[in-house]
Amino acid sequence: MASTPGGGGGGDGEVDRKPVIKPGVHLTLKVQDTAGRTLERTVRRTEKLQGLMDAYYATVPDVTRGTGRFLYDGGRLAGWQTPAELEMEDGDEIDFFTELLGGGRADVVADAAELPVPA
């Protein structure tokens, strides 16, 4: 008697629930930050990168959502972009940089205010 898919006929009753990763449809991307932490995820080429960004924030507890930049090939990534439109390949790396807030030192700004203005 042949078993039918999802019909539960025969076998040991266990179903392999691993996702099927198809070459050309899926690719593995790596997010690496300046602290050396990495996150590797397999995504669809047509999937928005926001999911990968959210996964990074979820796995790195000391980084607050929205406090950094994701960069690929020298450009800033947006969550609505997909690996396909960026022509990403399997194994490509995305860099995460925490944004630095603030300006110059207060004593430097005060000293600059005392400089003579050129005529």
HELIX and SHEET records of a PDB file:
HELIX    1   1 GLN A   50  THR A   59  1                                  10    
HELIX    2   2 ALA A  106  ALA A  113  1                                   8    
SHEET    1   A 5 THR A  38  ARG A  44  0                                        
SHEET    2   A 5 HIS A  26  ASP A  33 -1                                        
SHEET    3   A 5 GLU A  93  THR A  98  1                                        
SHEET    4   A 5 GLY A  68  TYR A  72 -1                                        
SHEET    5   A 5 GLY A  75  ARG A  76 -1                                        
END                                                                             
